[in-house]
Amino acid sequence: MKHIKTYHKSTYTFNDRELIIEGPVDGHTLQKYTFDKGLVAFRRPDEQFEAIIEIADLEEGRIIICRDGINIIGYTTYLYPDPMERWSNGNLEFILELGAIEISKDYRALGLGSEMLRVAMMDDAMEDFIVITTEYYWHWDLKNSGLDVFQYKEIMQKMMGSCGMKVFSTNDPEITSHPANSLMARIGKRINNEQIQAFDNLRFQNRFFL
């Protein structure tokens, strides 16, 4: 599959400043910006910045950012599923994973997460993919949110639903290990029945194993 990436951009006014939501952006462009110190959900900010620069230059990799001036205050990543997870089985090139979505604490509750997802899906090429996200409660910033896992789950599912993602059932052990975890996916308009069946087979592996 040839991975065409079409750039899109939107703006959001916050405290009389214009925030820019844009992407996909490449690694060279990312290096012109700074990376907010509040982006600490996955690893140290400098390490995470290096990671998203690498993803941006992958053939399938897509990075959507939200920036305040030259400072990146939010981002989402899209790439092939982790080779260690079942979603990579068969190397299905039409399955793309929303690997991370993060917004710096001072900019939360503004709807920027939904806007980054919307900008990502503005690209017509996304209609050739099944875009999945595996939501695990241990990745969520429960401490700073003041929410319990099920309240946070509701917010996450509402945000993901804003770009057409829906909850799909699965027997994946990590997802079924806690009721707050979930699998969500957006089925592109050009995905055919054979591809949907392949996705179904991933969702329910070993279903007849006794």
N, C-alpha and C positions, 0 to 999 in steps of 0.2 A: 504494500500500500504506500503510495506517495503521500508524504505528509506536507500538505500545503498549509501555511499559516498566514492568516490575513489579520493585520493589525486593526484594532478598534480602540476607541477612546471615549470616555465620558468625564463629566466634572461634577463636583459636589461642593457646595459652599458651607464652610464651617468656621465660626468665629471670624467672619469677614475675610476668610482666606479661601482660595479655590483649591480643593484637593483634586488631583488627577488620578483617574482609574484608567489603566491602559494595558494593552498586551495583544498577543504574546510579544514579549520583549526578549531580545537576545542577550547573551552574556556581555558583549561589548557595551551595549547600552546600560545594562545594570551597573557596570563598573564606574559609570559617570555619577552614580548616586551614592548616598550614604544609607546605612541600614539602622533603623531605630533600635536603641538599646532596650526598649521594652518588648522586643520580639524574642522571647525566651522560652516559648512553649516546648520546643523540641531539643534545642542545644544552645550553647552560647551564641549570641548574635553574630559574631564574626565567623564562627564555624557554619552557622546556618546560611549566612550570606554566600559563603563559598559554595555551599551545597546547591543553592538555587541558581547560581551562575552556571554550574556544571549541568544542571537539568535543562536550563534554557537553551543550551547548545546541542542537546541530544536531538536526533532527527525527529522523534515524536514528542520531545519535551515542550511544554508550554508553561510560561510563567506570566501570570497577570498580577500587576502591582497596583497599589494605591500609594500615592506619594503626596507629601506636603512640601512643596518646593522641590528640593533635590533629595529630601529624606523619605525613604520608603517606610511607610507606617503599617502596611498590610500587604499580603501576597497570597496567591493560591498557586499550587503546583499541579501539573498534569503530566503523567508519564506512564510507561507500561508498568503493570503490577510487579511488586517485589518477587524475584525468582524463588524466594523461600515460601511464598504463599500460594494457595491453590489457584488463585485467579490468573496466575501466569502459565498454568498447565496448558500445553498444546501451543504455546507461543501465538496466541490468537491476536493478530495485529489490529483487530477492530475493537479490542477492549482496552480502554484507557482509564487510569485511576486518578481520581482527585486525591492526591497524596497528602496534601496539607492545606489548611486555610488558617491564617493567623492575622490578627489585628492587634496593634499595640494598645495597651490598657487605656490610655488617655483618649483613644478614638473609638471606643466600643459603643454599642447601642445607637449607632448612627445609621445603620443599614448598609454599611460599607461591604460587609461580607456578601450580602445578596447582590449588591451592585457589581462586585468583582465576578461573581458567578454569571450574572447577566451579560457582562462584557465578553466573558469567555465563550458563551453560547451564541453570541452574535456572529461568530465565524461559521460560515456555511459548512466548512469541512467537518465540523463537529457532528453533522448529521450522518457521517460515515462511521461513527463510533457508538459503542455502548460505554458510557462513562459511569464508572462505579465509585462509590466511596464506602469504606468500612469505618463505621463510627464506633469507637471504643471509649467507654467512659473514663478510662485512665489517661486519656489524652486531653481531657477537658479541664479548663481552669476553674474548678469548682470553688477553690478557696477565695479567689477574688470576685467571683460572681455572686456568692452568697446563696446560690441555688443548690437544691439537691439534684441527684443524678437524673431523676425523671423530669424535673422542670427544665434542666439543661437539655435533655434529650428532645423535649418538645420544641425548644427554641432552635436546636440544630436541624430537626426535621422540617420545621417551617422555613428556615433559611434555604436548605437544600431544595425544598419543594418549589421555591421561587423560580428556579431555573428548569423545572420540569422533572426533577428527580422524585422517584417514588420508592417506598419500602418494598423490598423483595425478601421472601422467606429463604432460608438456607439451613443446611445442617453443619455449616462450618463450626468447628469446636470453639474457636475463639469468640465468635459472635454469640453462639448459644450459651457461653459460659456465664453470661449475666443478662438479665432482661432489659437493661438500658442500652445494650449494644445493638447495632442494627446494620444491615446491608441496604444501601440505596443505590439506585441506578437510573440513568436517563437513556432511553433507547432512541438512537438517531433515526430520522425519518427514512433513511436509505438502508437501514439494517433489514436483512431478509429473514425469512423463516428459518433457514438453515443456521444462520448466525444466532438467532434467538435460541434455537435448540441447543447449540453448543454452550451458550451461556447457562441455560437451564441445567445442563450436565455438570457444569462447574459448581453450580449452587447446591446440587444434591449428589455429591460424590459418595460412593459406597452405600447407596441407599438400601441395597439388598444384602448388605454384609451382616452376618449373624455371629 
